[in-house]
Amino acid sequence: MIVFGMTPEIWLPLAFGGLMAFSMLAYIVLDGYDLGVGLLMARATQDEKDRMIASIGPFWDANETWLVLGVGLLLVAFPIAHGMILTALYLPIAIMLFGLILRGVAFEFRAKVGPEQKIWWNRIFVAGSAITALSQGFMLGMYVMGFELTLAHLAFAALSGVCVAAGYAYIGAAWLILKTEGKLQRRAVGWARVSLALMAFGMLAVSLATPLVSERIFERWFSLPAIVALAPIPLITAAVFAILWVMLKSMPRPDDRWAIVPFLGGIVLYVLAFNGLAYSFYPYVVPERLTLWQASAAPESLIIILFGAGIMVPVIAAYSAFSYWVFRGKATALTYH
């Protein structure tokens, strides 16, 4: 089957690369905010913790579906790349999974114990969120550095871990601005300001480091006419940061107007950063080692998998959209029946 003049050997890896990228971006945004809420619980009172959990309760478990989908697509569509990436990142992936398990266990058990025991499960939930966020940022740093295990590369990956956690904290704070009110909403605005500054620093660090690790990436960004055509990306990013910084200074508003803007702005920043990384590394799925076409499975297998993905991705997206519609509005007091 030829699509837009391209044979299956050409367009199928591109299609699966796009599906995998969409899944990972959806995960980063959706699970990013509930990881951020988990991180911010370390600064909250007991009553605030309950309200924060209530704000993510209907969504957090389903948000992780996008991670499973993205990794599953990597496995079935790009099995060689899956093996290379998991081999290079085996330890941080194991640590991330440990963090996710801690979060899941703590989320369930905190609802079934008394106030004294709940304190410890809250701490475990915060720890699980921190472990997950830091390990994901570390993996991003190692990916950008091409999986090189030098002291400088490990230091950059550690810095990337802190900055990704700050990015999650920002979008988590933005979610709380949208979903809460009163004192907790005012505190969320303060958290958003601090984490926005750290997020800006992290994006700047990754943006400067990425072209330096590869002459090919440097040429893609800074050769003519690419540098002119791509200039809107950093300019728009800087403008969004500036707009959010100014808006947060005047929030929360008495009428709760524009409460959604910090969250939408965070999504825009995530999309811009993700597209920048995708442009930098395309067509490689493993930096400087394997392209999409070198790593892809046989076209016959990809055709069959595409039919399944064509059904599951819209179903997951529709279910997620429906759940957000049903539980729209401010988070109410946390109760269990």
Secondary structure, 3 states (H helix, E strand, C coil): CCECCECHHHHHHHHHHHHHHHHHHHHHHHHHHHHHHHHHHHHCCHHHHHHHHHHHCCCHHHHCHHHHHHHHHHHHHCHHHHHHHHHHCHHHHHHHHHHHHHHHHHHHHCCCCCHHHHHHHHHHHHHHHHHHHHHHHHHHHHHHCCCCCCHHHHHHHHHHHHHHHHHHHHHHHHHHHHHCCHHHHHHHHHHHHHHHHHHHHHHHHHHHHHHHCCHHHHHHHHCCCHHHHCCHHHHHHHHHHHHHHHHHHCCCCCCCCCCCHHHHHHHHHHHHHHHHHHHHHCCEEECCCEEHHHHCCCHHHHHHHHHHHHHHHHHHHHHHHHHHHHCCCCCCCCCCC
